[in-house]
Every structure is written in C-alpha cells, then in structure tokens.
C-alpha cells in the first residue's frame, strides 16, 4: 500500500478514534469517499453504509450506490424512509431538508441499537458549511460526525482524494435530491418526483450530463449549462417528451444551469 499523504494521515488519525461507523450513504462522491475511507481504516466488520431508497433519490443513483459498494466490498444496507408521509416535509417549507435528514438520522439512530458505540457519519465537507443546508441542524441534534469537514477537506480536496484512490465517482456531478427541483411552498409528491426523474434521465440520454428540470407548477423548466444551450434538441421535441410524461408546458432557462437556483427565493 502506498504511503499516506498529509490528508490521509489526518483521516487515519480521525478514524483511529472511531469505534465503528454507520455511514449515511447517498452514492455521491462525498459519502462514497467516507464509506471507502471507513472500509479502509476500520475494516468491513466495523462499518456499514446505509442508503435510503427514498422517493426523492433517483433510482439510477440508488443503483449506482449499490454498484459502488459491491465493487469495493463495502457492506451496504438499504432502508426505506418515509419523509413523504410527514406534512412538515411534503408541504415543502424552506427548511424541508431538516425534516428529511431528521427522518434519516432517526432511522440510523434506531439501527445503531444493533451496533453499540458506533458513530453515525455523513459526507459533509468544509464547503457545505457556507451553503444553505438546514439538514446540518438535524446532524447536530443526532451527534452525527463529518470526517471530511472535521479533517478540513473542501469539495476540491474530496475530489482529488477520491481520484487518487481511483474511485470512479470522483468527478460525478452533484445530484441533490429530486425534491430540490420543486419551489418552496409547492407540495412534494411522488408523482412529481418521478416526473422530474424521467425528464432528467431523458436529458442525460441526449448528452447533458449536468442538467436540472425544475417542476414549476405544471411547467418543466429546463436547465443545462449555458455553454450547452445551443445543443438542446428543438423545443418541439422537448415539449413532445415532457408533455408525454405529464407536464403541461416547457420553458428553457436562458441563464443556464445554476446549482441551488430555487434558493434565491429565500433572499
């Protein structure tokens, strides 16, 4: 095994104090790296990655997460959280993520009864602290630990480390939960989430690896990087598909893709 670099040494020291880990795993690069590190430093008998087959997680992300764990021999448990049954979540307030994470961490806290002493870990990195993330409050309430953030890793550092380990997800685009495509105050339903998922899968199949479909009332607002707007299919073709899956109209956002754009309504 190659010698540890400075970041790895800090992480090694961090995990040396960890008695065991339950990882809130989503399949994204951050939580994938945490699961991989826990497997490396703790061994498979002292860690478990836990992913929720939530309605707000793309099925493709769920399958990618399963494949990642299988490829690296990481123990994985699939659970099903029920945040859509909570009116504090499905009414879609500005702190919706708090209720989502509370539901997840409640499940992990219950699961921890079978793993006494284990820490619950998430994939929060240092850059996340400067963003609007109500779910961080839920993490504090459940004493969730964040090895990447606590060891000073920002998003670039996470990607560099994941690339150095040869993890195929190192450059994976960020993929927040599907509910983030629905404006605050508009109800989150499973039908809307599946519609968004189908729409984004279709755009991905057209070659747009980074895209968002915002569910604006009954209209699909298409976001792709500004430099790729000219490559979009004809509007008539887009409308044909989007209306076919249940939208009533389509508009293309001329500004292009901007992560977290719906948070502007909070200012």
N, C-alpha and C positions, 0 to 999 in steps of 0.2 A: 504494500500500500504506500502511495506517495506521501512525503512529509506534509504535515499540516501547515497551511499558511496562517497569517495572523487572524483572519476572520474565523477560520476553522478552529484555531486554538481557543478563541473566546467561546465559541459554540460548544466545543468539547468540555471546557470548564463548566459552562452553564448546565449541560446535560449530565455532568458528573454528579451534580447535586439533586438531580431529578430521580425520584424513586421508581417512576413508571409514568406512562403518558397515554391519555385518551386524546386523540387529535380531532378537532372539528375540521373535517376534510371536505373540500368542495371540488377538488380537481384542478383548481387554478394553480399558477406557479408558486404562490406564497405557501399555501397549505400543503402543496405537493412537496416542496422543499422541506418543510417542517416534518412531514411524515417520513421522508427519506432520511433526514438527519436523526430522528428518533430511532429509526430502524438501525442506522449505522452505529450510533453511540450507546443505545440502550439494548439493542438486540430484539428480535421479533417476539421474545417471550415477555418483554416488559413494555410493550406498546401496542396500541390498537388505533387504527384510523377509523373514523366513523363518518359516514356520509348520509345525508338525508335525501331520500327520494321524494323531495318536496315538489309540489306543483309548480313552484317558481324556479326550479332548476331545470335547465334544458335536458331532455333525455340524452342528447349527444354528449353533454357534459358528464352526466351520470355514467354513461358507458365508457367515456374516456378516463374517468377516475377509476373505474373498476380495472380497466386495462393497465393503467399506470401501476396500481398496487400489485396486480398479478405479475407484471413484468419484473418488478423489483422484490417480489416475495414479501410484500408488506401486508400484514393481517388487516382485513377490512370487514367492518360490519355495516350493513345497510339498514337504516331505520326509516320510519315514515313520520314526519312531524305534521301537526295539524293546525298550522297557523291560520289557514283559511277558514277555520271554524271560530276564530277569535275576532269579534267585531272591532276590537282595538287595532287589529291588523287589516282586515278586509275593507274597513272604511277608509283606509289609506291616508292616515294623518301624516304630518311632516316627520314624525318620529316612528314611522312604520317599522323601520329596521330594528328599533329597540324591541318591539314585540316579537319580531321574527327571531332575533337572537335569544331573547328570553325563553322562547319555546324550545329552541335548540339546546340551550345550556341546561334547562330543566331536564331534558331527556338525558343529557350526558351526566348530570349530577345523579340521576337515578341509576344510570348504568354504572357509575363509579362505585356503587354499593357492592358490586361484584369484584371490584378492583381496589381494595382498601389502600389508601395512601397515594394513589395515582393523581397526577396533576392533569387538569384539562388544559390543553394547549390550542391556540389558534394561529393563524398566519398573518396577523397584523404586523406591518413593518413601520419603520420610523416615519415615512411619508404619510401614512394613513392618519397620523395624529394631527396633521394640518388640514385635513379634509372634514366635511360634514358627515360624521358617521355616528348616529345615535346608538348603533349596536355596541359601541365601545363602552357605553354606560352599563349595558347588560353584562358585558365581560367583567367589569369591575365588581358588580354585585355577586357574581358567581366565582370570584377569585380566579378567573381564567388567566393563564400565563401566556406571554407572547415572546418566544425566544428570539425571533428576528428583530423585533423592536428593542427588546431589552439588551441585545448584543450590538445595537447601533446600526443595523442594516437598513438601508433605504431600498427603494424599488430597483434601482440600477444595481446595487450590491447584490440583491436577491437574484436578479437575472444572471449576473456574472458568475455567481457561485453555482447556480443551477447549471449553467452552461459548462463550467469547469468540471462538474460531476457527470456531464453527458446526459442530463435529463432532457428528454425531447420537448418538454413543455417550457423550456427556459425562455423562449420568445413568444409564448402563447399570448394573444391579445387578451386584455382584461374583459371579463364577461360577467358583469353584475347580474343579480337575479332578475328574472323576467318582469317582476313587479315594478322595477325601476323604470320601465317604459311607460307606465301609466301615471298621468299627472296626479299630484296630491289632491285628495278630496274626491277623486273618481274611484268608485268601488273596484276592488281587485276580485276577479272571478276566474275560475279555472278555464272557462271558455275564452276569455280574453288572453290568458297566458298561453293557451295552446295556439291561438290565432297568431300571436306575436312570434311564437317559436316557429311555426310553419313559414311565416313571412321571412324571418331572418335566415332560415335554412335555405329558402329559395334564393335569396340574395347571395348567400355564400356559394351556392351552386353556380351562380352567374360569375363567380370570381372575386367577390367582395369579401375578403377575409375579415375586415373590420366594418361593421355596419350596425345600425340600430333601426328598429321600426317602433316609433312611438305610437301608442294607442290613444289618439286624441279624439275623445268622444267615439264616433264611429269611423273616423278617418285614420288611415295609415299615413304617418309622416315618415318619409324615408330619409335616413341619414347615412351617407357614405363619406369618406374623406374628400375634402374639397377638390383635391387634385384628380379624383376619380369620377367626379360628377358627369363629365363628358362621356364616360364609358358606360353609363347606365343604359339599359335597354329602352326602347321607345316607351313613352308614357302609356300609350295604349296597351302595350304588352304587360307593363307593370300593373295597370288597372285591371286587366283581364284576370291576372292571378289573384291579386289582393281582394277583389270583389268576389271572386270564386270561393275564397275561404272565409268570407263573412264580413269584410269591411264594406262600407258604403261609399267610400271615396278615397282618393290618394292625393298626397301632395309631396313634393320633393323639397327638402330643406336646402335652400341655396347657400346657406352658410357652411354646410358640410357637417361631418361628424364632430361632435364635441362631447366628451365624456361628462356625465352628470349634468347635462343641459337643463333638465327639468328642475334642478335645484335653484336655478335663477329665480324661480317664483318665490323663494323663501326670503329674498333680499328686499 
